[in-house]
Amino acid sequence: MSYRRRRKPGVADDRAIAWLFLLPNFLGFAVFTAGPVLFSLVVSFSNWNLQRTIPFQWIAFENYAELMRDQQFWLYFINTLYLMLGMPVAIAGSLALAILLSQRLRGIVVYRTLFYLPSITSGVALMILWKALYNPDFGPINAAINAVSEALGLNMRAPEWLLSTANLLGLEVERVRVSAQQFGLGARDALIIMGIWIAIGGNNMLLYLAALTNVPQELTEAAQLDGAGKWSVFRNVTWPQLAPTTFFIVVMSFIGGLQGGFEQARVMTGGGPAGTTTTLTYYIYTKAFEEFQIGYASAVSWILFAIIFVVTLINWKFGAKEVSY
């Protein structure tokens, strides 16, 4: 005796309608995301040059081999890592600010709004503002430094900020090594300071605020009844509860840091001085849209993707062990 599966009436019609609604999204993803990504992978194995100075050829892994020998690529990779040095300070600052703004005070909503405002302001507008602040001749930052130096009787020279190749690690400009002559504050440090200022009151602060509201109040009260001080309560109760949020923020910060630096370089420094603020993303832009080496720029893009992928896997492997959900 044979049985036939009876399909409920209307199920096929419902599925067809659902696919009809999802189709525009799938088409948009295929045309504007998946398609260009796969196209860039294919193009990375060619010598495609928009200037047509050389005939188009498939050159296999030649772009990737050339990239490994490219001194500029490694210098700009170091620039990218250097600009990420402010990440721990920004995360810690976001946590500290979130703790302050989680207090039950009159007008706390106004303070939260004020601290979050830089995140919703146009990034280009903020960068132009900071570029004026960093002006070595009439910028307010150097004016304040000079005023303090004179008041204290110090013979301190204000930094040249965006015009200087100096940096806190003493990295040289054209070589991957350290030089005592390069120690100081320069363009890279200026971008880090600006990035910290923008990030402290940004999305990370909101994530920590949301996480703090989910910390069980009974655990905090129990610790206080046992005689624990504020620091002990934070270290043994609050901080473990914030571990999942911190893990997420760290992972996303690494991804954003490796992909970042383009807007700052484009608007504030043009990648200078002497390429010290050129990151990998800005290097991809210059290779593709200024030098028109599309094949080589695509290869750099995929190397950057590989770096981000490996770093994310490392974060998941070692960071997830410290997280308890």
Order of alpha helices (4+ residues) and beta strands (2+ residues): alpha-alpha-alpha-alpha-alpha-alpha-alpha-alpha-alpha-alpha-alpha-alpha-alpha-alpha-alpha
